[in-house]
Each structure stands twice: as structure tokens, then as C-alpha cells.
Amino acid sequence: LFKKLANRAIKKHQEFASQDIANFLWAYAAAGQNDRKGLFKTLAPSVEAIIEECSTENLAKIAWAYSVVKVDSPNISNHILNYVEKQNEFTSEELRQLHQWHLWREELNSDIRLPPSLRDKCGNAFT
């Protein structure tokens, strides 16, 4: 089923709204699917195009999904950091998803990480 969905998403990804992309990536990752088909890399340009209009919920879902399937997209990661000024708008669940994304960025030894104020808020929501 997920193989067929991935193939269809790759063909139609330009037609997706931000919530469609966020929900699809989240479901794909939550179901334990990997990125063998290159779905996350293929969708990266579409994600980059809509990420600035994402709600905090959709942003957190996208960040979490990319961390779970372990697909690095520096452009998407940089866009995630643009949401720092909205840190008071994230729910506890969204903060926990961002915390997992941040831990993955640390695992990658990436320079792209949450700033201390948001990192601490995410860590506190996680524990």
C-alpha cells in the first residue's frame, strides 16, 4: 500500500497543500516506512515551497517525519529555524516532535540545530 502511495505522491506532489504534505510524510514515517523510493528527497522541493505557510503543527510533523526516516534536507532544516519566533505557539506535542528533530540533528553533527531557548523548551516538553 505505501509503495503505491509513494509512487502516486511522487507523481502528484506539486498539487499538494501544506497540510497534505505534512500529513502524508507524518503517516509514512509513523508507519515505519523508509525512504527507499526517494519519496522524501523527491518531495523536498515541494516542502520547501510550502514550509513558510505551514502551521506550527504541520511544521512539527514535517520535521519529525524527516528525522524518523533519517533524510537530511538542509534547506528544510533552515526553514524550520525560521519558526523560532513562534516558539510560544507550539503545543507540547509539537515541541516533542521538534525535540526529536533536534536530537537527530545532533546525531548528524549538524550545525543546523534549534537555538538554546527553543531547544530547552522542547526538551522540557519531552521529559
N, C-alpha and C positions, 0 to 999 in steps of 0.2 A: 504494500500500500504506500509506504513512504517513498519507495523508489519512483512510483508513478507520480506521486505528488511533487517530488523534487523535479522530475523531468518537466512536468506541467508548469511549475513555478519558474523554472529557468526560461521557458519559452514566453511566459506572460508577465514577468516581473516588472516591466515598465508600466503596467496597468494597476499595480498595487498602490493603495494608500498607506500612510504610515502605520495605521493600526493593523492593516492586513499583513504587512511585512513583519511587524513586531510579533503578532500572534503566531504567524506561521513559523518564524525562526524559534520562538519560545517552545512551541509544541514539538517541533523537530528535535530540539535539544532535550526537552523534558522526556521524550520517548526514548532517549538513549541512542539516537541515530548519530552516525559520524558524518564526516564531510567527504566521503569517498567520491561522490559525484561532483564535487566542487561547487555545491549549492551556495555556501556562504561566501566564497570568493566571487562567484558569478553575481550574487545579489548585492555585493558591497557597493558598487556604483549607485544602485537604486537606494540603498540605505543612506549613503552619503547625501543623495539628492533630497531626501525627506527628513533627515535626522533633526534639522533645525526646527521643524514644525512639530516634532514629536512631543507628546505629553511626557511628564516625568515617568509615568507608568510604562509607556512604550519604550522610552529610552532605557529604563532599567531592564526591561525584558530583552532588548537587543543586546545590551552589554552582557547580561547574564548568559544569553544563548551563545554569543561568540566565545565567552570564556569556557563554557561547558564543552563545546566541540573543539576548542583549542585552535581557532583560526584567528590569526593576528591580522588586523587591519589598522595600521597606524592612522589613517585618515579618519576612520570611525572613532578610534580611541581619542584622537584630538578633539573631535566634535563632542564627545562625551564630557570632556573637561570644560566645554563652554557652558555646561549646566551648573557649574559651581555656584553661581549667584542665585540659583533656585534651590539651594540645599535645604531651605526651610519648608519647601513644598513637597519633598519626598516623604512617602509613607514609610513606616517601619519595614514593610516587606520590600519596598523598592530600595531602601538603604541596605538591606541584607543582600539583595541581588548585586548592588554596586560593590559591596564588600567582597563578594566572591570574585567579581571582575578585577578589583584592586589586588586581591591575593594572587590571581593569575598573572597580572602584570608584574608583580614582584617575582613570581616563579620564572618569568621570561627574562628577568633582569632588565626590564624595560625602563626607559626614562619617563615614559608616559604613565603617570600614576595620579591618584587623587591627591589634592593638596591636604596638608595636615588637618585643617578644620573639618573638611568633609570626610576624610579618612577616619578620624576619631568618631564622628557621628555614625558612620557606617559600622565601625567596629562595635560601638556601644549597642547598636540595634541588633547586632548579630549575637551578642552574649546575653 
